[in-house]
Amino acid sequence: MRRPLIIRIASLYRRRAATARVMAAHGYGPADIGRLLRLSPGRVVDALAGRAENGRLWSEQERSAFRAEMRRAA
């Protein structure tokens, strides 16, 4: 069964958001992160703040689901 397209887009943003936080921890600036991950400046700010696609903070349930998805994909 195929997932709806909206979930794939959300998952792509979630993976990029996690990568953006790692890059920031390694000294990359917001402009570099946006350019390398193809994220808009607003998305970079949201990603670094741990926000979901719509700008709200992730719930603990969403964070744990994301971690489980990343473990499964690895």
mmCIF file as gemmi writes it, N, C-alpha and C atoms, coordinates in Angstrom:
data_model
loop_
_atom_site.group_PDB
_atom_site.id
_atom_site.type_symbol
_atom_site.label_atom_id
_atom_site.label_alt_id
_atom_site.label_comp_id
_atom_site.label_asym_id
_atom_site.label_entity_id
_atom_site.label_seq_id
_atom_site.pdbx_PDB_ins_code
_atom_site.Cartn_x
_atom_site.Cartn_y
_atom_site.Cartn_z
_atom_site.occupancy
_atom_site.B_iso_or_equiv
_atom_site.pdbx_formal_charge
_atom_site.auth_seq_id
_atom_site.auth_asym_id
_atom_site.pdbx_PDB_model_num
ATOM 1 N N . MET Axp A 1 ? 0.844 -1.186 0 1 0 ? 1 A 1
ATOM 2 C CA . MET Axp A 1 ? 0 0 0 1 0 ? 1 A 1
ATOM 3 C C . MET Axp A 1 ? 0.888 1.249 0 1 0 ? 1 A 1
ATOM 4 N N . ARG Axp A 2 ? 0.619 2.159 -0.894 1 0 ? 2 A 1
ATOM 5 C CA . ARG Axp A 2 ? 1.415 3.384 -0.993 1 0 ? 2 A 1
ATOM 6 C C . ARG Axp A 2 ? 0.925 4.419 -0.006 1 0 ? 2 A 1
ATOM 7 N N . ARG Axp A 3 ? 1.868 5.134 0.589 1 0 ? 3 A 1
ATOM 8 C CA . ARG Axp A 3 ? 1.514 6.221 1.499 1 0 ? 3 A 1
ATOM 9 C C . ARG Axp A 3 ? 1.043 7.429 0.703 1 0 ? 3 A 1
ATOM 10 N N . PRO Axp A 4 ? 0.205 8.249 1.293 1 0 ? 4 A 1
ATOM 11 C CA . PRO Axp A 4 ? -0.185 9.491 0.612 1 0 ? 4 A 1
ATOM 12 C C . PRO Axp A 4 ? 1.036 10.383 0.386 1 0 ? 4 A 1
ATOM 13 N N . LEU Axp A 5 ? 0.994 11.174 -0.653 1 0 ? 5 A 1
ATOM 14 C CA . LEU Axp A 5 ? 2.107 12.04 -1.014 1 0 ? 5 A 1
ATOM 15 C C . LEU Axp A 5 ? 2.464 13.004 0.104 1 0 ? 5 A 1
ATOM 16 N N . ILE Axp A 6 ? 1.479 13.482 0.84 1 0 ? 6 A 1
ATOM 17 C CA . ILE Axp A 6 ? 1.744 14.461 1.901 1 0 ? 6 A 1
ATOM 18 C C . ILE Axp A 6 ? 2.667 13.884 2.967 1 0 ? 6 A 1
ATOM 19 N N . ILE Axp A 7 ? 2.567 12.594 3.25 1 0 ? 7 A 1
ATOM 20 C CA . ILE Axp A 7 ? 3.446 11.972 4.237 1 0 ? 7 A 1
ATOM 21 C C . ILE Axp A 7 ? 4.871 11.921 3.708 1 0 ? 7 A 1
ATOM 22 N N . ARG Axp A 8 ? 5.032 11.645 2.44 1 0 ? 8 A 1
ATOM 23 C CA . ARG Axp A 8 ? 6.378 11.623 1.869 1 0 ? 8 A 1
ATOM 24 C C . ARG Axp A 8 ? 7.022 13 1.94 1 0 ? 8 A 1
ATOM 25 N N . ILE Axp A 9 ? 6.273 14.029 1.644 1 0 ? 9 A 1
ATOM 26 C CA . ILE Axp A 9 ? 6.817 15.385 1.72 1 0 ? 9 A 1
ATOM 27 C C . ILE Axp A 9 ? 7.188 15.711 3.164 1 0 ? 9 A 1
ATOM 28 N N . ALA Axp A 10 ? 6.315 15.376 4.104 1 0 ? 10 A 1
ATOM 29 C CA . ALA Axp A 10 ? 6.594 15.639 5.514 1 0 ? 10 A 1
ATOM 30 C C . ALA Axp A 10 ? 7.833 14.879 5.955 1 0 ? 10 A 1
ATOM 31 N N . SER Axp A 11 ? 7.96 13.625 5.53 1 0 ? 11 A 1
ATOM 32 C CA . SER Axp A 11 ? 9.112 12.829 5.918 1 0 ? 11 A 1
ATOM 33 C C . SER Axp A 11 ? 10.393 13.418 5.344 1 0 ? 11 A 1
ATOM 34 N N . LEU Axp A 12 ? 10.325 13.905 4.108 1 0 ? 12 A 1
ATOM 35 C CA . LEU Axp A 12 ? 11.499 14.521 3.503 1 0 ? 12 A 1
ATOM 36 C C . LEU Axp A 12 ? 11.918 15.741 4.306 1 0 ? 12 A 1
ATOM 37 N N . TYR Axp A 13 ? 10.97 16.588 4.703 1 0 ? 13 A 1
ATOM 38 C CA . TYR Axp A 13 ? 11.302 17.749 5.524 1 0 ? 13 A 1
ATOM 39 C C . TYR Axp A 13 ? 11.874 17.308 6.866 1 0 ? 13 A 1
ATOM 40 N N . ARG Axp A 14 ? 11.282 16.277 7.469 1 0 ? 14 A 1
ATOM 41 C CA . ARG Axp A 14 ? 11.762 15.821 8.774 1 0 ? 14 A 1
ATOM 42 C C . ARG Axp A 14 ? 13.201 15.339 8.693 1 0 ? 14 A 1
ATOM 43 N N . ARG Axp A 15 ? 13.544 14.62 7.633 1 0 ? 15 A 1
ATOM 44 C CA . ARG Axp A 15 ? 14.931 14.163 7.48 1 0 ? 15 A 1
ATOM 45 C C . ARG Axp A 15 ? 15.861 15.352 7.284 1 0 ? 15 A 1
ATOM 46 N N . ARG Axp A 16 ? 15.444 16.303 6.48 1 0 ? 16 A 1
ATOM 47 C CA . ARG Axp A 16 ? 16.282 17.483 6.269 1 0 ? 16 A 1
ATOM 48 C C . ARG Axp A 16 ? 16.401 18.311 7.539 1 0 ? 16 A 1
ATOM 49 N N . ALA Axp A 17 ? 15.332 18.378 8.328 1 0 ? 17 A 1
ATOM 50 C CA . ALA Axp A 17 ? 15.374 19.135 9.579 1 0 ? 17 A 1
ATOM 51 C C . ALA Axp A 17 ? 16.382 18.528 10.537 1 0 ? 17 A 1
ATOM 52 N N . ALA Axp A 18 ? 16.392 17.214 10.632 1 0 ? 18 A 1
ATOM 53 C CA . ALA Axp A 18 ? 17.362 16.548 11.512 1 0 ? 18 A 1
ATOM 54 C C . ALA Axp A 18 ? 18.784 16.795 11.022 1 0 ? 18 A 1
ATOM 55 N N . THR Axp A 19 ? 18.986 16.722 9.715 1 0 ? 19 A 1
ATOM 56 C CA . THR Axp A 19 ? 20.301 16.979 9.139 1 0 ? 19 A 1
ATOM 57 C C . THR Axp A 19 ? 20.717 18.421 9.373 1 0 ? 19 A 1
ATOM 58 N N . ALA Axp A 20 ? 19.785 19.353 9.273 1 0 ? 20 A 1
ATOM 59 C CA . ALA Axp A 20 ? 20.091 20.769 9.502 1 0 ? 20 A 1
ATOM 60 C C . ALA Axp A 20 ? 20.578 20.994 10.925 1 0 ? 20 A 1
ATOM 61 N N . ARG Axp A 21 ? 19.968 20.326 11.903 1 0 ? 21 A 1
ATOM 62 C CA . ARG Axp A 21 ? 20.41 20.481 13.293 1 0 ? 21 A 1
ATOM 63 C C . ARG Axp A 21 ? 21.816 19.926 13.498 1 0 ? 21 A 1
ATOM 64 N N . VAL Axp A 22 ? 22.126 18.813 12.853 1 0 ? 22 A 1
ATOM 65 C CA . VAL Axp A 22 ? 23.474 18.239 12.952 1 0 ? 22 A 1
ATOM 66 C C . VAL Axp A 22 ? 24.487 19.176 12.304 1 0 ? 22 A 1
ATOM 67 N N . MET Axp A 23 ? 24.137 19.715 11.133 1 0 ? 23 A 1
ATOM 68 C CA . MET Axp A 23 ? 25.046 20.635 10.449 1 0 ? 23 A 1
ATOM 69 C C . MET Axp A 23 ? 25.295 21.878 11.287 1 0 ? 23 A 1
ATOM 70 N N . ALA Axp A 24 ? 24.253 22.409 11.925 1 0 ? 24 A 1
ATOM 71 C CA . ALA Axp A 24 ? 24.414 23.593 12.769 1 0 ? 24 A 1
ATOM 72 C C . ALA Axp A 24 ? 25.331 23.28 13.946 1 0 ? 24 A 1
ATOM 73 N N . ALA Axp A 25 ? 25.216 22.082 14.494 1 0 ? 25 A 1
ATOM 74 C CA . ALA Axp A 25 ? 26.081 21.684 15.609 1 0 ? 25 A 1
ATOM 75 C C . ALA Axp A 25 ? 27.54 21.58 15.175 1 0 ? 25 A 1
ATOM 76 N N . HIS Axp A 26 ? 27.772 21.346 13.89 1 0 ? 26 A 1
ATOM 77 C CA . HIS Axp A 26 ? 29.131 21.251 13.372 1 0 ? 26 A 1
ATOM 78 C C . HIS Axp A 26 ? 29.64 22.576 12.802 1 0 ? 26 A 1
ATOM 79 N N . GLY Axp A 27 ? 28.914 23.65 13.039 1 0 ? 27 A 1
ATOM 80 C CA . GLY Axp A 27 ? 29.414 24.969 12.685 1 0 ? 27 A 1
ATOM 81 C C . GLY Axp A 27 ? 28.926 25.556 11.376 1 0 ? 27 A 1
ATOM 82 N N . TYR Axp A 28 ? 28.036 24.9 10.673 1 0 ? 28 A 1
ATOM 83 C CA . TYR Axp A 28 ? 27.493 25.47 9.442 1 0 ? 28 A 1
ATOM 84 C C . TYR Axp A 28 ? 26.523 26.594 9.787 1 0 ? 28 A 1
ATOM 85 N N . GLY Axp A 29 ? 26.519 27.634 8.98 1 0 ? 29 A 1
ATOM 86 C CA . GLY Axp A 29 ? 25.595 28.739 9.175 1 0 ? 29 A 1
ATOM 87 C C . GLY Axp A 29 ? 24.266 28.468 8.487 1 0 ? 29 A 1
ATOM 88 N N . PRO Axp A 30 ? 23.237 29.241 8.834 1 0 ? 30 A 1
ATOM 89 C CA . PRO Axp A 30 ? 21.911 29.041 8.227 1 0 ? 30 A 1
ATOM 90 C C . PRO Axp A 30 ? 21.906 29.148 6.701 1 0 ? 30 A 1
ATOM 91 N N . ALA Axp A 31 ? 22.687 30.071 6.149 1 0 ? 31 A 1
ATOM 92 C CA . ALA Axp A 31 ? 22.719 30.225 4.688 1 0 ? 31 A 1
ATOM 93 C C . ALA Axp A 31 ? 23.307 28.981 4.025 1 0 ? 31 A 1
ATOM 94 N N . ASP Axp A 32 ? 24.377 28.436 4.608 1 0 ? 32 A 1
ATOM 95 C CA . ASP Axp A 32 ? 24.992 27.223 4.061 1 0 ? 32 A 1
ATOM 96 C C . ASP Axp A 32 ? 24.05 26.031 4.158 1 0 ? 32 A 1
ATOM 97 N N . ILE Axp A 33 ? 23.376 25.913 5.295 1 0 ? 33 A 1
ATOM 98 C CA . ILE Axp A 33 ? 22.441 24.807 5.491 1 0 ? 33 A 1
ATOM 99 C C . ILE Axp A 33 ? 21.317 24.882 4.459 1 0 ? 33 A 1
ATOM 100 N N . GLY Axp A 34 ? 20.752 26.065 4.282 1 0 ? 34 A 1
ATOM 101 C CA . GLY Axp A 34 ? 19.672 26.239 3.314 1 0 ? 34 A 1
ATOM 102 C C . GLY Axp A 34 ? 20.1 25.911 1.901 1 0 ? 34 A 1
ATOM 103 N N . ARG Axp A 35 ? 21.301 26.349 1.543 1 0 ? 35 A 1
ATOM 104 C CA . ARG Axp A 35 ? 21.798 26.101 0.188 1 0 ? 35 A 1
ATOM 105 C C . ARG Axp A 35 ? 22.065 24.61 -0.035 1 0 ? 35 A 1
ATOM 106 N N . LEU Axp A 36 ? 22.716 23.955 0.916 1 0 ? 36 A 1
ATOM 107 C CA . LEU Axp A 36 ? 23.079 22.551 0.742 1 0 ? 36 A 1
ATOM 108 C C . LEU Axp A 36 ? 21.885 21.601 0.815 1 0 ? 36 A 1
ATOM 109 N N . LEU Axp A 37 ? 20.91 21.928 1.668 1 0 ? 37 A 1
ATOM 110 C CA . LEU Axp A 37 ? 19.746 21.054 1.825 1 0 ? 37 A 1
ATOM 111 C C . LEU Axp A 37 ? 18.544 21.512 1.01 1 0 ? 37 A 1
ATOM 112 N N . ARG Axp A 38 ? 18.699 22.626 0.295 1 0 ? 38 A 1
ATOM 113 C CA . ARG Axp A 38 ? 17.614 23.198 -0.513 1 0 ? 38 A 1
ATOM 114 C C . ARG Axp A 38 ? 16.39 23.512 0.338 1 0 ? 38 A 1
ATOM 115 N N . LEU Axp A 39 ? 16.641 24.194 1.443 1 0 ? 39 A 1
ATOM 116 C CA . LEU Axp A 39 ? 15.564 24.656 2.321 1 0 ? 39 A 1
ATOM 117 C C . LEU Axp A 39 ? 15.505 26.171 2.262 1 0 ? 39 A 1
ATOM 118 N N . SER Axp A 40 ? 14.313 26.727 2.335 1 0 ? 40 A 1
ATOM 119 C CA . SER Axp A 40 ? 14.163 28.177 2.373 1 0 ? 40 A 1
ATOM 120 C C . SER Axp A 40 ? 14.648 28.687 3.729 1 0 ? 40 A 1
ATOM 121 N N . PRO Axp A 41 ? 14.968 29.99 3.829 1 0 ? 41 A 1
ATOM 122 C CA . PRO Axp A 41 ? 15.417 30.531 5.123 1 0 ? 41 A 1
ATOM 123 C C . PRO Axp A 41 ? 14.427 30.278 6.255 1 0 ? 41 A 1
ATOM 124 N N . GLY Axp A 42 ? 13.135 30.374 5.964 1 0 ? 42 A 1
ATOM 125 C CA . GLY Axp A 42 ? 12.129 30.106 6.993 1 0 ? 42 A 1
ATOM 126 C C . GLY Axp A 42 ? 12.14 28.661 7.446 1 0 ? 42 A 1
ATOM 127 N N . ARG Axp A 43 ? 12.337 27.751 6.498 1 0 ? 43 A 1
ATOM 128 C CA . ARG Axp A 43 ? 12.403 26.326 6.838 1 0 ? 43 A 1
ATOM 129 C C . ARG Axp A 43 ? 13.64 26.017 7.676 1 0 ? 43 A 1
ATOM 130 N N . VAL Axp A 44 ? 14.755 26.676 7.368 1 0 ? 44 A 1
ATOM 131 C CA . VAL Axp A 44 ? 15.976 26.458 8.156 1 0 ? 44 A 1
ATOM 132 C C . VAL Axp A 44 ? 15.742 26.886 9.597 1 0 ? 44 A 1
ATOM 133 N N . VAL Axp A 45 ? 15.123 28.039 9.781 1 0 ? 45 A 1
ATOM 134 C CA . VAL Axp A 45 ? 14.828 28.524 11.137 1 0 ? 45 A 1
ATOM 135 C C . VAL Axp A 45 ? 13.914 27.54 11.859 1 0 ? 45 A 1
ATOM 136 N N . ASP Axp A 46 ? 12.868 27.064 11.184 1 0 ? 46 A 1
ATOM 137 C CA . ASP Axp A 46 ? 11.959 26.086 11.79 1 0 ? 46 A 1
ATOM 138 C C . ASP Axp A 46 ? 12.691 24.793 12.135 1 0 ? 46 A 1
ATOM 139 N N . ALA Axp A 47 ? 13.532 24.332 11.22 1 0 ? 47 A 1
ATOM 140 C CA . ALA Axp A 47 ? 14.255 23.077 11.447 1 0 ? 47 A 1
ATOM 141 C C . ALA Axp A 47 ? 15.193 23.19 12.642 1 0 ? 47 A 1
ATOM 142 N N . LEU Axp A 48 ? 15.902 24.299 12.739 1 0 ? 48 A 1
ATOM 143 C CA . LEU Axp A 48 ? 16.843 24.471 13.845 1 0 ? 48 A 1
ATOM 144 C C . LEU Axp A 48 ? 16.123 24.637 15.175 1 0 ? 48 A 1
ATOM 145 N N . ALA Axp A 49 ? 14.888 25.113 15.133 1 0 ? 49 A 1
ATOM 146 C CA . ALA Axp A 49 ? 14.109 25.276 16.364 1 0 ? 49 A 1
ATOM 147 C C . ALA Axp A 49 ? 13.334 24.011 16.726 1 0 ? 49 A 1
ATOM 148 N N . GLY Axp A 50 ? 13.406 22.982 15.875 1 0 ? 50 A 1
ATOM 149 C CA . GLY Axp A 50 ? 12.698 21.737 16.145 1 0 ? 50 A 1
ATOM 150 C C . GLY Axp A 50 ? 11.213 21.829 15.877 1 0 ? 50 A 1
ATOM 151 N N . ARG Axp A 51 ? 10.839 22.645 14.906 1 0 ? 51 A 1
ATOM 152 C CA . ARG Axp A 51 ? 9.423 22.814 14.588 1 0 ? 51 A 1
ATOM 153 C C . ARG Axp A 51 ? 9.003 21.888 13.46 1 0 ? 51 A 1
ATOM 154 N N . ALA Axp A 52 ? 7.723 21.591 13.43 1 0 ? 52 A 1
ATOM 155 C CA . ALA Axp A 52 ? 7.146 20.784 12.358 1 0 ? 52 A 1
ATOM 156 C C . ALA Axp A 52 ? 6.98 21.65 11.113 1 0 ? 52 A 1
ATOM 157 N N . GLU Axp A 53 ? 6.467 21.034 10.05 1 0 ? 53 A 1
ATOM 158 C CA . GLU Axp A 53 ? 6.309 21.754 8.782 1 0 ? 53 A 1
ATOM 159 C C . GLU Axp A 53 ? 5.442 22.993 8.896 1 0 ? 53 A 1
ATOM 160 N N . ASN Axp A 54 ? 4.427 22.942 9.735 1 0 ? 54 A 1
ATOM 161 C CA . ASN Axp A 54 ? 3.516 24.079 9.825 1 0 ? 54 A 1
ATOM 162 C C . ASN Axp A 54 ? 3.973 25.119 10.846 1 0 ? 54 A 1
ATOM 163 N N . GLY Axp A 55 ? 5.179 24.968 11.39 1 0 ? 55 A 1
ATOM 164 C CA . GLY Axp A 55 ? 5.732 25.974 12.288 1 0 ? 55 A 1
ATOM 165 C C . GLY Axp A 55 ? 5.516 25.715 13.765 1 0 ? 55 A 1
ATOM 166 N N . ARG Axp A 56 ? 4.72 24.699 14.118 1 0 ? 56 A 1
ATOM 167 C CA . ARG Axp A 56 ? 4.523 24.425 15.54 1 0 ? 56 A 1
ATOM 168 C C . ARG Axp A 56 ? 5.615 23.488 16.04 1 0 ? 56 A 1
ATOM 169 N N . LEU Axp A 57 ? 5.84 23.483 17.346 1 0 ? 57 A 1
ATOM 170 C CA . LEU Axp A 57 ? 6.85 22.599 17.917 1 0 ? 57 A 1
ATOM 171 C C . LEU Axp A 57 ? 6.381 21.152 17.845 1 0 ? 57 A 1
ATOM 172 N N . TRP Axp A 58 ? 7.315 20.238 17.635 1 0 ? 58 A 1
ATOM 173 C CA . TRP Axp A 58 ? 6.983 18.821 17.592 1 0 ? 58 A 1
ATOM 174 C C . TRP Axp A 58 ? 6.579 18.346 18.976 1 0 ? 58 A 1
ATOM 175 N N . SER Axp A 59 ? 5.596 17.478 19.026 1 0 ? 59 A 1
ATOM 176 C CA . SER Axp A 59 ? 5.226 16.853 20.296 1 0 ? 59 A 1
ATOM 177 C C . SER Axp A 59 ? 6.209 15.719 20.583 1 0 ? 59 A 1
ATOM 178 N N . GLU Axp A 60 ? 6.233 15.261 21.812 1 0 ? 60 A 1
ATOM 179 C CA . GLU Axp A 60 ? 7.12 14.146 22.158 1 0 ? 60 A 1
ATOM 180 C C . GLU Axp A 60 ? 6.744 12.892 21.367 1 0 ? 60 A 1
ATOM 181 N N . GLN Axp A 61 ? 5.465 12.709 21.107 1 0 ? 61 A 1
ATOM 182 C CA . GLN Axp A 61 ? 5.013 11.558 20.317 1 0 ? 61 A 1
ATOM 183 C C . GLN Axp A 61 ? 5.56 11.639 18.889 1 0 ? 61 A 1
ATOM 184 N N . GLU Axp A 62 ? 5.547 12.83 18.295 1 0 ? 62 A 1
ATOM 185 C CA . GLU Axp A 62 ? 6.089 12.996 16.946 1 0 ? 62 A 1
ATOM 186 C C . GLU Axp A 62 ? 7.593 12.765 16.933 1 0 ? 62 A 1
ATOM 187 N N . ARG Axp A 63 ? 8.28 13.251 17.961 1 0 ? 63 A 1
ATOM 188 C CA . ARG Axp A 63 ? 9.728 13.033 18.04 1 0 ? 63 A 1
ATOM 189 C C . ARG Axp A 63 ? 10.053 11.542 18.145 1 0 ? 63 A 1
ATOM 190 N N . SER Axp A 64 ? 9.319 10.814 18.982 1 0 ? 64 A 1
ATOM 191 C CA . SER Axp A 64 ? 9.599 9.385 19.137 1 0 ? 64 A 1
ATOM 192 C C . SER Axp A 64 ? 9.256 8.623 17.857 1 0 ? 64 A 1
ATOM 193 N N . ALA Axp A 65 ? 8.186 9.01 17.164 1 0 ? 65 A 1
ATOM 194 C CA . ALA Axp A 65 ? 7.845 8.375 15.89 1 0 ? 65 A 1
ATOM 195 C C . ALA Axp A 65 ? 8.93 8.643 14.853 1 0 ? 65 A 1
ATOM 196 N N . PHE Axp A 66 ? 9.467 9.852 14.849 1 0 ? 66 A 1
ATOM 197 C CA . PHE Axp A 66 ? 10.538 10.193 13.918 1 0 ? 66 A 1
ATOM 198 C C . PHE Axp A 66 ? 11.788 9.37 14.213 1 0 ? 66 A 1
ATOM 199 N N . ARG Axp A 67 ? 12.152 9.253 15.495 1 0 ? 67 A 1
ATOM 200 C CA . ARG Axp A 67 ? 13.33 8.461 15.859 1 0 ? 67 A 1
ATOM 201 C C . ARG Axp A 67 ? 13.142 6.999 15.451 1 0 ? 67 A 1
ATOM 202 N N . ALA Axp A 68 ? 11.944 6.454 15.659 1 0 ? 68 A 1
ATOM 203 C CA . ALA Axp A 68 ? 11.666 5.069 15.269 1 0 ? 68 A 1
ATOM 204 C C . ALA Axp A 68 ? 11.775 4.899 13.755 1 0 ? 68 A 1
ATOM 205 N N . GLU Axp A 69 ? 11.273 5.877 13.007 1 0 ? 69 A 1
ATOM 206 C CA . GLU Axp A 69 ? 11.353 5.815 11.544 1 0 ? 69 A 1
ATOM 207 C C . GLU Axp A 69 ? 12.803 5.865 11.083 1 0 ? 69 A 1
ATOM 208 N N . MET Axp A 70 ? 13.619 6.696 11.72 1 0 ? 70 A 1
ATOM 209 C CA . MET Axp A 70 ? 15.024 6.802 11.331 1 0 ? 70 A 1
ATOM 210 C C . MET Axp A 70 ? 15.776 5.507 11.665 1 0 ? 70 A 1
ATOM 211 N N . ARG Axp A 71 ? 15.466 4.886 12.806 1 0 ? 71 A 1
ATOM 212 C CA . ARG Axp A 71 ? 16.104 3.606 13.156 1 0 ? 71 A 1
ATOM 213 C C . ARG Axp A 71 ? 15.71 2.525 12.154 1 0 ? 71 A 1
ATOM 214 N N . ARG Axp A 72 ? 14.441 2.514 11.753 1 0 ? 72 A 1
ATOM 215 C CA . ARG Axp A 72 ? 13.961 1.519 10.798 1 0 ? 72 A 1
ATOM 216 C C . ARG Axp A 72 ? 14.624 1.7 9.438 1 0 ? 72 A 1
ATOM 217 N N . ALA Axp A 73 ? 14.826 2.943 9.039 1 0 ? 73 A 1
ATOM 218 C CA . ALA Axp A 73 ? 15.411 3.229 7.73 1 0 ? 73 A 1
ATOM 219 C C . ALA Axp A 73 ? 16.913 2.954 7.697 1 0 ? 73 A 1
ATOM 220 N N . ALA Axp A 74 ? 17.563 2.988 8.857 1 0 ? 74 A 1
ATOM 221 C CA . ALA Axp A 74 ? 19.03 2.813 8.904 1 0 ? 74 A 1
ATOM 222 C C . ALA Axp A 74 ? 19.471 1.386 8.741 1 0 ? 74 A 1
